[in-house]
Amino acid sequence: MSDYVPLRDLAAELGVDRSGLRKWVLRQDVEIVRVRTAASKGQKTLAVSVEDADALRALRDSEGFGVSVNPTPDGGGFLYVVVPFPECAPRRVKLGFATDTDTRLAAYRTIAPTAQVVKAWSCHRTWETAATASITRMDCSLVGGEVFDCDDLDALVQRGDEFFAMMPREEQGHVAERAASGG
């Protein structure tokens, strides 16, 4: 067994771009080494130690990227619920459509570093408006755009589950869920 994990393999496992992963790894002060592997046909490739790879996976999970929700094969996407500032506004949520929730969460984290994905459902882009209206119809008040203050986040998620349970199954892929912490 190798003492190193090639960045190519780690990027594929995490569902991210190899170049972006390399930059993120460097920001974490993790040493990247060049090693020869059978997969690289004896050529040197960038890698991290097995221990560092495990630590990077744990860090990524703790940052809210543990559930990778990638684009659906039919060009659909996901309706997501994000709590942008859980430490100061745990009832404020942003609903929206994305083809890749990891990328969208990373974008939110540039202005809201503690943003958390509460739930993401497989969704056709054409369902977004109806789904948002259904999910926020009770106990939620519009703040602006796609941002709502919701009295009961669990009830909002339940309404989302009920809405998507009624949608055609062949249009839905897997459902990703992360429990909201602190809210």
KAKASUL-V634166 format. One record per pair of residues at least 4 apart in sequence whose ideal C-beta (glycine too) atoms are under 8 Angstrom apart, sorted by the first residue. I is the first residue (numbers start at 1). GAP is how many residues later the second one is. If there is no record, write none. Layout:
i=<I I>
gap=<GAP GAP>
This chain:
i=<2 2 2 3 3 4 4 4 4 4 4 4 5 5 5 5 5 5 5 6 6 6 6 6 6 6 6 7 7 7 7 7 7 7 7 7 7 8 8 8 8 8 9 9 10 10 10 10 10 11 11 11 11 11 14 14 14 14 14 15 15 15 16 16 16 17 18 19 20 21 22 22 22 23 24 25 25 25 25 26 26 28 28 30 30 30 30 31 31 31 32 32 32 33 33 33 33 34 34 34 34 35 35 35 36 36 36 36 36 37 37 37 38 39 40 40 48 48 48 49 50 51 52 53 54 55 56 57 58 59 60 60 61 61 62 63 64 64 64 64 64 64 65 65 65 66 67 67 67 67 67 67 68 68 69 69 69 69 69 69 69 70 70 71 71 71 71 71 72 72 72 72 72 72 73 74 75 76 76 76 76 76 76 76 77 77 77 77 77 77 77 77 78 78 78 78 78 78 78 78 78 79 79 79 79 79 79 79 79 79 79 79 79 80 80 80 80 80 80 80 80 80 80 81 81 81 81 81 81 81 81 81 81 81 82 82 82 82 82 82 82 82 82 82 82 83 83 83 83 83 83 83 83 83 83 83 84 84 84 84 84 84 84 84 85 85 85 85 85 86 86 86 86 86 86 86 86 87 87 89 90 90 90 90 91 91 91 91 91 92 92 92 92 92 93 93 93 93 93 93 93 93 94 94 94 94 95 95 95 95 95 96 96 96 97 97 97 98 98 98 100 101 101 101 101 102 103 104 105 105 105 106 108 108 109 109 116 116 116 116 117 117 118 118 118 118 118 118 119 119 119 119 119 119 120 120 120 121 121 121 121 121 121 122 122 122 122 122 122 123 123 123 123 123 124 124 127 127 128 129 130 130 131 131 131 131 132 132 133 134 134 134 135 135 135 135 135 136 136 136 136 136 137 138 138 139 139 139 139 139 140 140 140 140 140 141 141 142 142 143 143 143 150 150 151 152 153 153 153 154 155 156 157 158 159 160 161 162 163 164 164 167 167 168>
gap=<33 35 48 46 47 29 31 33 43 44 45 46 4 5 42 43 44 45 48 4 29 31 33 34 39 40 41 4 11 14 15 18 25 38 39 40 41 4 10 31 37 38 4 30 4 11 38 43 46 5 6 7 9 10 7 43 46 51 54 53 55 87 4 5 86 4 4 4 4 4 4 10 24 4 4 5 7 23 31 4 6 28 31 18 22 25 26 17 18 21 14 15 16 13 14 15 16 10 11 12 13 9 10 12 4 6 7 8 9 5 8 10 4 6 4 5 4 5 8 4 4 4 4 4 4 4 4 4 4 4 5 6 4 5 4 46 41 45 51 52 53 114 37 40 41 112 34 50 53 109 110 111 34 108 9 31 32 33 51 105 107 30 32 4 5 6 28 29 4 5 6 27 50 101 100 97 24 23 46 47 48 49 95 97 20 21 22 23 45 46 47 48 19 20 21 23 42 43 44 45 98 16 17 18 41 42 44 48 49 52 53 81 85 15 16 17 18 21 24 37 39 40 41 12 13 14 36 37 38 39 54 75 76 79 11 12 13 14 22 23 26 33 34 35 36 6 7 9 10 11 32 33 35 70 97 100 5 8 9 10 24 28 31 63 4 7 27 29 30 4 28 29 30 94 95 96 97 27 95 60 63 90 92 93 58 59 60 62 92 51 55 56 57 58 25 47 54 55 56 57 60 63 14 52 53 54 37 40 41 51 53 8 32 50 26 28 31 5 6 22 4 4 16 19 75 4 4 4 4 10 12 4 4 7 4 6 62 64 65 67 59 61 35 39 60 61 62 65 38 41 56 57 58 59 55 56 57 10 39 40 43 51 54 42 49 50 51 52 53 4 5 8 41 49 43 47 4 40 4 4 4 33 4 29 32 33 4 14 4 25 26 29 5 21 24 25 28 4 6 12 14 20 22 17 21 11 12 13 16 17 8 9 10 11 16 7 8 5 6 4 5 6 5 6 4 4 4 27 30 4 4 4 4 4 4 4 4 4 4 8 11 4 5 4>
